[in-house]
């Protein structure tokens, strides 16, 4: 059984996690899960804690993971996010040698390897999956970063044959469509629109996806509606704030409040880093030619 499946008792927590609804994941009680599902439920809880900025707490809680490869993989990921890179990679290496068939080891081990710049090692580990849709989604993301759209698309088409209607498959298809562009923007919009309108999958992130496709299609008013829906659900999400800033720049409207909030909640956000680099570069170029301006 694929522990990352959205079927059965893990349906709710699975969908919440992969929509980025981390606070809601932590609100899910771990009581009542069967013996076969409790470990994966705990994995989602710990990953949500890490995503919300508490990797050190997870490391402390997972002091002893002896005999549980999935929780050991979570610990390795938490160690990496806590800045203990060497310890994290040592643990991942051990898990790859002993438990590479474990679905959580495949996904979290690959994430650590990818973050450490060991992309081919990450892909090699992910290739060991057998019906692990989280592994497929991660392969698709890596291929898109590599700009290998043909390989990303191939992964999605293969997954659709056996994972049709799974949230991860739908999201992966939307990611590929956004990278392919052109008429594929509309297909990506349909995916996000359906997710946004379905109660079990409607949250800030799905509205952000809808807004992005609307922007690409030149439908800025519709994008504003989607961004506002996202802001109503999570006004401090970095993803929501970044896309609000981009949209209001395009609309020629004031975006300072969203920029200020983003600086407060995620000062190291890549968007802000890139913005600062571009601003510095502009100032440097402007200074070079200042003497030529009459």
C-alpha positions in Angstrom: 0.0 0.0 0.0 1.2 3.5 -0.8 1.3 5.4 2.5 1.0 8.6 0.6 -2.3 7.6 -1.0 -5.3 9.9 -0.4 -7.5 6.9 0.2 -9.1 5.7 3.5 -8.4 7.1 6.9 -5.4 9.3 5.7 -7.6 11.1 3.2 -8.1 14.3 5.1 -4.6 14.7 6.6 -3.0 13.8 3.2 -5.1 16.4 1.3 -4.5 19.1 3.9 -0.7 18.6 3.9 -0.3 18.6 0.2 -2.4 21.8 -0.1 0.0 23.5 2.3 -2.7 23.7 5.1 -0.1 23.0 7.8 -1.9 24.6 10.7 -5.0 22.5 9.9 -2.8 19.4 9.7 -1.7 20.0 13.3 -5.3 20.4 14.3 -6.0 16.8 13.2 -6.1 14.5 16.2 -3.8 11.5 16.0 -6.2 9.4 18.1 -8.1 6.7 16.3 -5.7 5.9 13.5 -5.1 2.2 12.9 -1.6 0.7 13.6 -1.0 0.7 9.8 -1.7 4.4 9.4 -0.5 6.0 12.6 3.1 6.3 11.5 2.2 8.1 8.3 -0.2 10.4 10.2 2.7 11.3 12.6 4.9 11.9 9.5 2.4 14.5 8.3 2.2 16.2 11.7 6.0 16.4 12.0 6.4 17.7 8.4 3.8 20.3 9.1 5.7 21.4 12.2 8.9 21.7 10.1 7.1 23.7 7.4 5.8 26.1 10.0 9.4 26.7 11.2 9.9 24.3 14.1 12.5 21.8 12.9 14.4 21.9 16.2 11.3 20.9 18.1 10.8 17.9 15.7 14.5 16.8 16.2 14.0 16.9 19.9 10.7 14.9 19.8 12.4 12.3 17.5 15.4 11.7 19.7 14.9 7.9 19.4 13.7 6.5 16.0 15.3 3.1 16.3 13.5 0.6 14.1 11.3 3.2 12.4 12.7 4.2 9.0 9.9 6.7 8.2 10.4 8.7 11.4 14.1 8.5 11.0 13.7 10.1 7.6 11.6 12.9 9.2 14.4 13.4 11.7 16.9 13.6 8.9 14.8 16.3 7.1 14.3 18.2 10.4 18.1 18.1 11.0 18.7 19.6 7.6 16.2 22.4 8.0 17.7 23.1 11.5 21.1 23.6 9.9 22.6 20.4 10.9 23.5 19.4 7.4 26.3 16.9 8.0 24.2 14.9 10.6 21.3 15.0 8.2 23.2 13.6 5.2 24.8 10.9 7.4 21.4 9.7 8.5 20.0 9.8 4.9 23.0 7.8 3.7 22.3 5.2 6.3 18.6 5.0 5.5 19.3 4.7 1.7 21.5 1.7 2.5 19.0 0.0 4.8 15.5 1.2 3.9 15.4 2.6 0.4 12.1 0.8 -0.2 10.4 2.8 2.4 8.1 5.5 0.8 8.9 8.2 3.4 12.7 7.5 3.1 12.4 7.9 -0.6 10.6 11.2 -0.5 12.3 12.9 2.5 15.7 11.4 1.7 15.4 12.7 -1.8 14.4 16.2 -0.6 17.5 16.3 1.6 19.8 15.1 -1.2 18.2 17.6 -3.6 18.7 20.5 -1.2 22.3 19.5 -0.7 22.8 19.7 -4.5 23.0 15.9 -5.0 20.3 15.9 -7.7 21.2 12.7 -9.4 21.3 10.8 -6.1 17.9 12.2 -5.2 16.4 11.0 -8.6 18.1 7.6 -8.1 16.4 7.2 -4.7 13.0 8.3 -6.1 13.3 5.9 -9.0 13.0 3.0 -6.5 9.4 3.9 -5.7 6.5 1.5 -6.5 3.3 3.4 -6.7 4.5 6.2 -4.5 2.7 9.3 -5.8 4.6 11.7 -3.5 7.8 10.4 -5.2 6.3 11.0 -8.6 5.3 14.5 -7.7 8.8 15.2 -6.4 10.4 13.8 -9.6 8.1 16.1 -11.6 9.2 19.1 -9.6 12.9 18.3 -10.0 12.5 17.8 -13.8 10.8 21.1 -14.0 13.6 22.8 -12.2 16.0 21.2 -14.6 13.8 22.5 -17.4 13.3 18.9 -18.7 9.6 19.4 -19.5 9.5 16.2 -21.7 10.6 14.1 -18.8 8.2 15.8 -16.3 5.3 15.4 -18.7 6.1 11.7 -19.2 6.1 11.2 -15.4 2.6 12.8 -15.2 1.2 10.8 -18.1 2.4 7.5 -16.6 1.0 8.4 -13.1 -2.4 9.3 -14.6 -2.8 5.7 -15.7 -2.8 4.4 -12.2 -3.3 7.4 -10.0 -6.1 9.3 -11.8 -8.0 11.9 -9.7 -5.4 11.8 -6.9 -4.6 15.3 -5.6 -0.8 14.8 -6.2 -1.4 13.8 -9.8 -3.7 16.7 -10.5 -1.2 19.2 -9.0 1.7 17.6 -10.9 -0.3 18.0 -14.2 -1.0 21.6 -13.4 2.7 22.3 -12.7 3.6 20.9 -16.0 0.9 22.8 -17.8 2.1 26.1 -16.3 5.6 25.4 -17.5 4.5 24.4 -21.0 2.4 27.6 -21.4 0.3 28.6 -24.3 -3.0 26.7 -24.4 -1.9 24.6 -21.5 -2.5 27.6 -19.2 -6.2 27.1 -19.6 -5.9 23.4 -18.8 -4.0 24.3 -15.6 -6.7 26.8 -14.8 -9.4 24.2 -15.0 -7.4 22.0 -12.6 -7.0 24.7 -10.0 -10.5 26.0 -10.5 -11.9 22.5 -9.7 -9.7 22.2 -6.6 -10.7 25.7 -5.4 -14.4 24.9 -5.8 -14.2 21.5 -4.0 -14.6 21.8 -0.2 -12.0 19.2 0.6 -9.3 20.8 -1.5 -10.3 24.5 -1.4 -7.8 26.7 0.5 -5.3 29.5 0.0 -2.8 27.6 -2.1 -5.4 26.4 -4.6 -6.7 29.9 -5.1 -3.1 31.0 -5.6 -2.8 28.5 -8.4 -6.0 29.8 -9.9 -4.6 33.3 -9.7 -1.4 32.4 -11.4 -3.2 30.8 -14.3 -5.5 33.9 -14.6 -2.4 36.2 -14.7 -0.8 34.1 -17.4 -4.0 34.3 -19.4 -4.2 38.0 -19.0 -7.3 37.9 -16.8 -6.1 40.3 -14.1 -9.5 41.1 -12.6 -10.3 37.4 -12.2 -6.8 36.9 -10.7 -7.5 39.7 -8.2 -10.7 37.8 -7.1 -8.6 34.6 -6.6 -5.9 36.5 -4.7 -8.5 38.1 -2.4 -9.9 34.6 -1.8 -6.5 33.4 -0.9 -5.8 36.3 1.4 -9.1 35.7 3.2 -8.0 32.2 4.0 -4.3 32.9 4.9 -3.1 36.5 4.9 0.3 35.6 6.1 1.2 32.9 3.7 4.5 33.8 1.8 3.1 32.2 -1.4 -0.1 34.2 -1.2 1.8 37.5 -0.4 4.3 37.1 -3.2 1.6 36.5 -5.8 -0.4 39.5 -4.3 2.6 41.7 -4.8 3.1 40.5 -8.4 -0.5 41.0 -9.2 -0.8 44.5 -7.8 2.4 45.5 -9.6 0.8 44.4 -12.9 -2.4 46.3 -11.9 -0.4 49.4 -11.2 -1.7 49.5 -7.6 -0.1 49.9 -4.2 1.4 46.7 -2.9 3.4 48.1 0.0 1.3 46.4 2.7 1.8 43.0 1.2 5.6 43.6 0.8 5.8 44.7 4.5 3.9 41.7 5.7 6.1 39.4 3.7 9.2 41.0 5.1 7.8 40.4 8.6 6.8 36.8 8.2 9.6 35.5 5.9 12.5 37.9 5.7 14.6 35.3 3.8 12.0 34.6 1.2 13.7 34.0 -2.3 11.4 36.7 -3.8 12.7 39.3 -1.4 16.3 38.2 -2.0 15.8 38.4 -5.7 14.1 41.8 -5.4 17.0 43.2 -3.3 19.6 41.9 -5.8 17.7 43.5 -8.7 17.3 46.7 -6.8 21.1 46.8 -6.1 21.9 46.0 -9.7 19.6 48.9 -10.9 21.2 51.4 -8.5 24.7 50.3 -9.7 23.7 50.7 -13.4 22.0 54.0 -12.7 25.1 55.4 -10.9 27.2 54.4 -13.9 25.2 56.5 -16.3 24.2 59.3 -13.9 26.8 61.7 -15.4 25.3 61.3 -18.8 21.8 62.5 -17.7 21.3 66.1 -18.5 
